[in-house]
């Protein structure tokens, strides 16, 4: 998994959306590329964990290009945006697809 870019906002991320409940939306552009086997690549596989251990899960907010829920097979890759409503500040971005041995982690 590659984290291509991160941006955050305290405002709405879609025209008809709501402001973030937790204080900030993180819009993460990610690429999931599989070299062997297959794995899932959906917003629900991503979460931000704050220093106190609280977990904030990825959502299906429609920020184009959106990462669609899908299975990615060997030799394939998908790229898109994941939106997470989490408190502003430092946290760990985790990608933990179904049956993962350990999550990929990125410091935000």
Chimera marker file (.cmm) of the C-alpha trace (Angstrom):
<marker_set name="trace">
<marker id="1" x="0.000" y="0.000" z="0.000" r="1" g="1" b="0" radius="0.5"/>
<marker id="2" x="1.257" y="3.435" z="-0.909" r="1" g="1" b="0" radius="0.5"/>
<marker id="3" x="0.023" y="6.599" z="0.766" r="1" g="1" b="0" radius="0.5"/>
<marker id="4" x="0.146" y="9.069" z="-2.153" r="1" g="1" b="0" radius="0.5"/>
<marker id="5" x="-1.155" y="12.149" z="-0.353" r="1" g="1" b="0" radius="0.5"/>
<marker id="6" x="-2.948" y="13.357" z="2.761" r="1" g="1" b="0" radius="0.5"/>
<marker id="7" x="-4.981" y="16.486" z="3.241" r="1" g="1" b="0" radius="0.5"/>
<marker id="8" x="-7.256" y="17.507" z="6.076" r="1" g="1" b="0" radius="0.5"/>
<marker id="9" x="-10.083" y="19.943" z="6.554" r="1" g="1" b="0" radius="0.5"/>
<marker id="10" x="-12.373" y="21.070" z="9.341" r="1" g="1" b="0" radius="0.5"/>
<marker id="11" x="-15.122" y="21.727" z="6.791" r="1" g="1" b="0" radius="0.5"/>
<marker id="12" x="-17.376" y="19.544" z="4.653" r="1" g="1" b="0" radius="0.5"/>
<marker id="13" x="-15.770" y="17.224" z="2.084" r="1" g="1" b="0" radius="0.5"/>
<marker id="14" x="-18.812" y="17.054" z="-0.194" r="1" g="1" b="0" radius="0.5"/>
<marker id="15" x="-21.308" y="19.715" z="-1.216" r="1" g="1" b="0" radius="0.5"/>
<marker id="16" x="-24.172" y="18.186" z="0.777" r="1" g="1" b="0" radius="0.5"/>
<marker id="17" x="-22.067" y="16.603" z="3.524" r="1" g="1" b="0" radius="0.5"/>
<marker id="18" x="-21.794" y="17.489" z="7.174" r="1" g="1" b="0" radius="0.5"/>
<marker id="19" x="-18.814" y="18.984" z="8.993" r="1" g="1" b="0" radius="0.5"/>
<marker id="20" x="-16.651" y="16.410" z="10.789" r="1" g="1" b="0" radius="0.5"/>
<marker id="21" x="-17.944" y="15.101" z="14.120" r="1" g="1" b="0" radius="0.5"/>
<marker id="22" x="-14.448" y="14.504" z="15.473" r="1" g="1" b="0" radius="0.5"/>
<marker id="23" x="-12.970" y="17.844" z="14.373" r="1" g="1" b="0" radius="0.5"/>
<marker id="24" x="-11.223" y="17.021" z="11.100" r="1" g="1" b="0" radius="0.5"/>
<marker id="25" x="-11.650" y="15.013" z="7.910" r="1" g="1" b="0" radius="0.5"/>
<marker id="26" x="-8.548" y="13.330" z="6.573" r="1" g="1" b="0" radius="0.5"/>
<marker id="27" x="-8.712" y="12.686" z="2.828" r="1" g="1" b="0" radius="0.5"/>
<marker id="28" x="-6.146" y="10.007" z="2.019" r="1" g="1" b="0" radius="0.5"/>
<marker id="29" x="-5.190" y="9.106" z="-1.530" r="1" g="1" b="0" radius="0.5"/>
<marker id="30" x="-3.889" y="5.533" z="-1.529" r="1" g="1" b="0" radius="0.5"/>
<marker id="31" x="-2.736" y="2.889" z="-3.985" r="1" g="1" b="0" radius="0.5"/>
<marker id="32" x="-3.122" y="-0.803" z="-3.187" r="1" g="1" b="0" radius="0.5"/>
<marker id="33" x="-0.994" y="-3.055" z="-5.405" r="1" g="1" b="0" radius="0.5"/>
<marker id="34" x="-0.894" y="-6.827" z="-5.042" r="1" g="1" b="0" radius="0.5"/>
<marker id="35" x="2.094" y="-8.945" z="-6.066" r="1" g="1" b="0" radius="0.5"/>
<marker id="36" x="0.694" y="-12.337" z="-5.008" r="1" g="1" b="0" radius="0.5"/>
<marker id="37" x="-2.615" y="-13.719" z="-3.795" r="1" g="1" b="0" radius="0.5"/>
<marker id="38" x="-5.413" y="-11.218" z="-3.304" r="1" g="1" b="0" radius="0.5"/>
<marker id="39" x="-6.611" y="-8.734" z="-0.716" r="1" g="1" b="0" radius="0.5"/>
<marker id="40" x="-9.449" y="-6.332" z="-0.071" r="1" g="1" b="0" radius="0.5"/>
<marker id="41" x="-9.147" y="-2.629" z="-0.744" r="1" g="1" b="0" radius="0.5"/>
<marker id="42" x="-12.091" y="-0.790" z="0.733" r="1" g="1" b="0" radius="0.5"/>
<marker id="43" x="-12.406" y="2.300" z="2.932" r="1" g="1" b="0" radius="0.5"/>
<marker id="44" x="-13.360" y="0.079" z="5.885" r="1" g="1" b="0" radius="0.5"/>
<marker id="45" x="-9.850" y="-1.451" z="5.776" r="1" g="1" b="0" radius="0.5"/>
<marker id="46" x="-8.369" y="1.913" z="6.807" r="1" g="1" b="0" radius="0.5"/>
<marker id="47" x="-8.439" y="3.613" z="10.202" r="1" g="1" b="0" radius="0.5"/>
<marker id="48" x="-6.670" y="6.316" z="12.196" r="1" g="1" b="0" radius="0.5"/>
<marker id="49" x="-5.547" y="5.455" z="15.709" r="1" g="1" b="0" radius="0.5"/>
<marker id="50" x="-4.884" y="8.346" z="18.083" r="1" g="1" b="0" radius="0.5"/>
<marker id="51" x="-2.199" y="8.272" z="20.803" r="1" g="1" b="0" radius="0.5"/>
<marker id="52" x="-4.797" y="7.273" z="23.432" r="1" g="1" b="0" radius="0.5"/>
<marker id="53" x="-5.634" y="4.147" z="21.368" r="1" g="1" b="0" radius="0.5"/>
<marker id="54" x="-8.989" y="5.332" z="19.985" r="1" g="1" b="0" radius="0.5"/>
<marker id="55" x="-9.781" y="4.016" z="16.497" r="1" g="1" b="0" radius="0.5"/>
<marker id="56" x="-11.576" y="6.069" z="13.791" r="1" g="1" b="0" radius="0.5"/>
<marker id="57" x="-12.637" y="4.026" z="10.763" r="1" g="1" b="0" radius="0.5"/>
<marker id="58" x="-12.603" y="4.968" z="7.089" r="1" g="1" b="0" radius="0.5"/>
<marker id="59" x="-15.919" y="5.953" z="5.542" r="1" g="1" b="0" radius="0.5"/>
<marker id="60" x="-17.535" y="5.675" z="2.140" r="1" g="1" b="0" radius="0.5"/>
<marker id="61" x="-17.813" y="9.463" z="1.635" r="1" g="1" b="0" radius="0.5"/>
<marker id="62" x="-17.839" y="10.254" z="-2.049" r="1" g="1" b="0" radius="0.5"/>
<marker id="63" x="-14.633" y="12.230" z="-2.607" r="1" g="1" b="0" radius="0.5"/>
<marker id="64" x="-13.570" y="11.460" z="-6.173" r="1" g="1" b="0" radius="0.5"/>
<marker id="65" x="-11.713" y="9.466" z="-7.177" r="1" g="1" b="0" radius="0.5"/>
<marker id="66" x="-13.154" y="7.254" z="-4.445" r="1" g="1" b="0" radius="0.5"/>
<marker id="67" x="-11.533" y="3.979" z="-3.433" r="1" g="1" b="0" radius="0.5"/>
<marker id="68" x="-14.202" y="1.406" z="-4.201" r="1" g="1" b="0" radius="0.5"/>
<marker id="69" x="-14.774" y="-1.716" z="-2.166" r="1" g="1" b="0" radius="0.5"/>
<marker id="70" x="-13.108" y="-4.449" z="-4.168" r="1" g="1" b="0" radius="0.5"/>
<marker id="71" x="-10.880" y="-7.470" z="-4.170" r="1" g="1" b="0" radius="0.5"/>
<marker id="72" x="-7.488" y="-6.829" z="-5.728" r="1" g="1" b="0" radius="0.5"/>
<marker id="73" x="-5.701" y="-9.829" z="-7.238" r="1" g="1" b="0" radius="0.5"/>
<marker id="74" x="-2.036" y="-10.473" z="-8.024" r="1" g="1" b="0" radius="0.5"/>
<marker id="75" x="-0.811" y="-8.129" z="-10.744" r="1" g="1" b="0" radius="0.5"/>
<marker id="76" x="-3.571" y="-5.581" z="-10.139" r="1" g="1" b="0" radius="0.5"/>
<marker id="77" x="-3.671" y="-2.234" z="-8.373" r="1" g="1" b="0" radius="0.5"/>
<marker id="78" x="-6.346" y="0.269" z="-7.401" r="1" g="1" b="0" radius="0.5"/>
<marker id="79" x="-6.058" y="3.911" z="-6.429" r="1" g="1" b="0" radius="0.5"/>
<marker id="80" x="-8.526" y="6.231" z="-4.776" r="1" g="1" b="0" radius="0.5"/>
<marker id="81" x="-9.513" y="8.407" z="-1.842" r="1" g="1" b="0" radius="0.5"/>
<marker id="82" x="-10.491" y="7.307" z="1.649" r="1" g="1" b="0" radius="0.5"/>
<marker id="83" x="-12.098" y="9.758" z="4.095" r="1" g="1" b="0" radius="0.5"/>
<marker id="84" x="-11.669" y="9.418" z="7.869" r="1" g="1" b="0" radius="0.5"/>
<marker id="85" x="-13.339" y="11.632" z="10.476" r="1" g="1" b="0" radius="0.5"/>
<marker id="86" x="-10.829" y="11.891" z="13.345" r="1" g="1" b="0" radius="0.5"/>
<marker id="87" x="-9.502" y="14.472" z="15.802" r="1" g="1" b="0" radius="0.5"/>
<marker id="88" x="-6.941" y="16.883" z="14.323" r="1" g="1" b="0" radius="0.5"/>
<marker id="89" x="-3.338" y="16.293" z="15.239" r="1" g="1" b="0" radius="0.5"/>
<marker id="90" x="-1.066" y="13.315" z="15.210" r="1" g="1" b="0" radius="0.5"/>
<marker id="91" x="-2.224" y="9.763" z="14.776" r="1" g="1" b="0" radius="0.5"/>
<marker id="92" x="-1.360" y="6.569" z="12.943" r="1" g="1" b="0" radius="0.5"/>
<marker id="93" x="-3.016" y="5.658" z="9.676" r="1" g="1" b="0" radius="0.5"/>
<marker id="94" x="-3.482" y="1.890" z="9.525" r="1" g="1" b="0" radius="0.5"/>
<marker id="95" x="-4.398" y="-0.298" z="6.567" r="1" g="1" b="0" radius="0.5"/>
<marker id="96" x="-5.595" y="-3.650" z="7.829" r="1" g="1" b="0" radius="0.5"/>
<marker id="97" x="-7.381" y="-5.694" z="5.160" r="1" g="1" b="0" radius="0.5"/>
<marker id="98" x="-9.279" y="-8.835" z="6.061" r="1" g="1" b="0" radius="0.5"/>
<marker id="99" x="-6.928" y="-11.665" z="7.141" r="1" g="1" b="0" radius="0.5"/>
<marker id="100" x="-3.917" y="-9.322" z="7.403" r="1" g="1" b="0" radius="0.5"/>
<marker id="101" x="-1.133" y="-10.548" z="9.652" r="1" g="1" b="0" radius="0.5"/>
<marker id="102" x="-0.233" y="-6.996" z="10.664" r="1" g="1" b="0" radius="0.5"/>
<marker id="103" x="-1.414" y="-3.578" z="9.441" r="1" g="1" b="0" radius="0.5"/>
<marker id="104" x="0.616" y="-1.165" z="7.334" r="1" g="1" b="0" radius="0.5"/>
<marker id="105" x="1.132" y="1.989" z="9.423" r="1" g="1" b="0" radius="0.5"/>
<marker id="106" x="1.831" y="5.608" z="8.507" r="1" g="1" b="0" radius="0.5"/>
<marker id="107" x="2.369" y="8.509" z="10.910" r="1" g="1" b="0" radius="0.5"/>
<marker id="108" x="0.021" y="11.424" z="10.159" r="1" g="1" b="0" radius="0.5"/>
<link id1="1" id2="2" r="1" g="1" b="0" radius="0.2"/>
<link id1="2" id2="3" r="1" g="1" b="0" radius="0.2"/>
<link id1="3" id2="4" r="1" g="1" b="0" radius="0.2"/>
<link id1="4" id2="5" r="1" g="1" b="0" radius="0.2"/>
<link id1="5" id2="6" r="1" g="1" b="0" radius="0.2"/>
<link id1="6" id2="7" r="1" g="1" b="0" radius="0.2"/>
<link id1="7" id2="8" r="1" g="1" b="0" radius="0.2"/>
<link id1="8" id2="9" r="1" g="1" b="0" radius="0.2"/>
<link id1="9" id2="10" r="1" g="1" b="0" radius="0.2"/>
<link id1="10" id2="11" r="1" g="1" b="0" radius="0.2"/>
<link id1="11" id2="12" r="1" g="1" b="0" radius="0.2"/>
<link id1="12" id2="13" r="1" g="1" b="0" radius="0.2"/>
<link id1="13" id2="14" r="1" g="1" b="0" radius="0.2"/>
<link id1="14" id2="15" r="1" g="1" b="0" radius="0.2"/>
<link id1="15" id2="16" r="1" g="1" b="0" radius="0.2"/>
<link id1="16" id2="17" r="1" g="1" b="0" radius="0.2"/>
<link id1="17" id2="18" r="1" g="1" b="0" radius="0.2"/>
<link id1="18" id2="19" r="1" g="1" b="0" radius="0.2"/>
<link id1="19" id2="20" r="1" g="1" b="0" radius="0.2"/>
<link id1="20" id2="21" r="1" g="1" b="0" radius="0.2"/>
<link id1="21" id2="22" r="1" g="1" b="0" radius="0.2"/>
<link id1="22" id2="23" r="1" g="1" b="0" radius="0.2"/>
<link id1="23" id2="24" r="1" g="1" b="0" radius="0.2"/>
<link id1="24" id2="25" r="1" g="1" b="0" radius="0.2"/>
<link id1="25" id2="26" r="1" g="1" b="0" radius="0.2"/>
<link id1="26" id2="27" r="1" g="1" b="0" radius="0.2"/>
<link id1="27" id2="28" r="1" g="1" b="0" radius="0.2"/>
<link id1="28" id2="29" r="1" g="1" b="0" radius="0.2"/>
<link id1="29" id2="30" r="1" g="1" b="0" radius="0.2"/>
<link id1="30" id2="31" r="1" g="1" b="0" radius="0.2"/>
<link id1="31" id2="32" r="1" g="1" b="0" radius="0.2"/>
<link id1="32" id2="33" r="1" g="1" b="0" radius="0.2"/>
<link id1="33" id2="34" r="1" g="1" b="0" radius="0.2"/>
<link id1="34" id2="35" r="1" g="1" b="0" radius="0.2"/>
<link id1="35" id2="36" r="1" g="1" b="0" radius="0.2"/>
<link id1="36" id2="37" r="1" g="1" b="0" radius="0.2"/>
<link id1="37" id2="38" r="1" g="1" b="0" radius="0.2"/>
<link id1="38" id2="39" r="1" g="1" b="0" radius="0.2"/>
<link id1="39" id2="40" r="1" g="1" b="0" radius="0.2"/>
<link id1="40" id2="41" r="1" g="1" b="0" radius="0.2"/>
<link id1="41" id2="42" r="1" g="1" b="0" radius="0.2"/>
<link id1="42" id2="43" r="1" g="1" b="0" radius="0.2"/>
<link id1="43" id2="44" r="1" g="1" b="0" radius="0.2"/>
<link id1="44" id2="45" r="1" g="1" b="0" radius="0.2"/>
<link id1="45" id2="46" r="1" g="1" b="0" radius="0.2"/>
<link id1="46" id2="47" r="1" g="1" b="0" radius="0.2"/>
<link id1="47" id2="48" r="1" g="1" b="0" radius="0.2"/>
<link id1="48" id2="49" r="1" g="1" b="0" radius="0.2"/>
<link id1="49" id2="50" r="1" g="1" b="0" radius="0.2"/>
<link id1="50" id2="51" r="1" g="1" b="0" radius="0.2"/>
<link id1="51" id2="52" r="1" g="1" b="0" radius="0.2"/>
<link id1="52" id2="53" r="1" g="1" b="0" radius="0.2"/>
<link id1="53" id2="54" r="1" g="1" b="0" radius="0.2"/>
<link id1="54" id2="55" r="1" g="1" b="0" radius="0.2"/>
<link id1="55" id2="56" r="1" g="1" b="0" radius="0.2"/>
<link id1="56" id2="57" r="1" g="1" b="0" radius="0.2"/>
<link id1="57" id2="58" r="1" g="1" b="0" radius="0.2"/>
<link id1="58" id2="59" r="1" g="1" b="0" radius="0.2"/>
<link id1="59" id2="60" r="1" g="1" b="0" radius="0.2"/>
<link id1="60" id2="61" r="1" g="1" b="0" radius="0.2"/>
<link id1="61" id2="62" r="1" g="1" b="0" radius="0.2"/>
<link id1="62" id2="63" r="1" g="1" b="0" radius="0.2"/>
<link id1="63" id2="64" r="1" g="1" b="0" radius="0.2"/>
<link id1="64" id2="65" r="1" g="1" b="0" radius="0.2"/>
<link id1="65" id2="66" r="1" g="1" b="0" radius="0.2"/>
<link id1="66" id2="67" r="1" g="1" b="0" radius="0.2"/>
<link id1="67" id2="68" r="1" g="1" b="0" radius="0.2"/>
<link id1="68" id2="69" r="1" g="1" b="0" radius="0.2"/>
<link id1="69" id2="70" r="1" g="1" b="0" radius="0.2"/>
<link id1="70" id2="71" r="1" g="1" b="0" radius="0.2"/>
<link id1="71" id2="72" r="1" g="1" b="0" radius="0.2"/>
<link id1="72" id2="73" r="1" g="1" b="0" radius="0.2"/>
<link id1="73" id2="74" r="1" g="1" b="0" radius="0.2"/>
<link id1="74" id2="75" r="1" g="1" b="0" radius="0.2"/>
<link id1="75" id2="76" r="1" g="1" b="0" radius="0.2"/>
<link id1="76" id2="77" r="1" g="1" b="0" radius="0.2"/>
<link id1="77" id2="78" r="1" g="1" b="0" radius="0.2"/>
<link id1="78" id2="79" r="1" g="1" b="0" radius="0.2"/>
<link id1="79" id2="80" r="1" g="1" b="0" radius="0.2"/>
<link id1="80" id2="81" r="1" g="1" b="0" radius="0.2"/>
<link id1="81" id2="82" r="1" g="1" b="0" radius="0.2"/>
<link id1="82" id2="83" r="1" g="1" b="0" radius="0.2"/>
<link id1="83" id2="84" r="1" g="1" b="0" radius="0.2"/>
<link id1="84" id2="85" r="1" g="1" b="0" radius="0.2"/>
<link id1="85" id2="86" r="1" g="1" b="0" radius="0.2"/>
<link id1="86" id2="87" r="1" g="1" b="0" radius="0.2"/>
<link id1="87" id2="88" r="1" g="1" b="0" radius="0.2"/>
<link id1="88" id2="89" r="1" g="1" b="0" radius="0.2"/>
<link id1="89" id2="90" r="1" g="1" b="0" radius="0.2"/>
<link id1="90" id2="91" r="1" g="1" b="0" radius="0.2"/>
<link id1="91" id2="92" r="1" g="1" b="0" radius="0.2"/>
<link id1="92" id2="93" r="1" g="1" b="0" radius="0.2"/>
<link id1="93" id2="94" r="1" g="1" b="0" radius="0.2"/>
<link id1="94" id2="95" r="1" g="1" b="0" radius="0.2"/>
<link id1="95" id2="96" r="1" g="1" b="0" radius="0.2"/>
<link id1="96" id2="97" r="1" g="1" b="0" radius="0.2"/>
<link id1="97" id2="98" r="1" g="1" b="0" radius="0.2"/>
<link id1="98" id2="99" r="1" g="1" b="0" radius="0.2"/>
<link id1="99" id2="100" r="1" g="1" b="0" radius="0.2"/>
<link id1="100" id2="101" r="1" g="1" b="0" radius="0.2"/>
<link id1="101" id2="102" r="1" g="1" b="0" radius="0.2"/>
<link id1="102" id2="103" r="1" g="1" b="0" radius="0.2"/>
<link id1="103" id2="104" r="1" g="1" b="0" radius="0.2"/>
<link id1="104" id2="105" r="1" g="1" b="0" radius="0.2"/>
<link id1="105" id2="106" r="1" g="1" b="0" radius="0.2"/>
<link id1="106" id2="107" r="1" g="1" b="0" radius="0.2"/>
<link id1="107" id2="108" r="1" g="1" b="0" radius="0.2"/>
</marker_set>
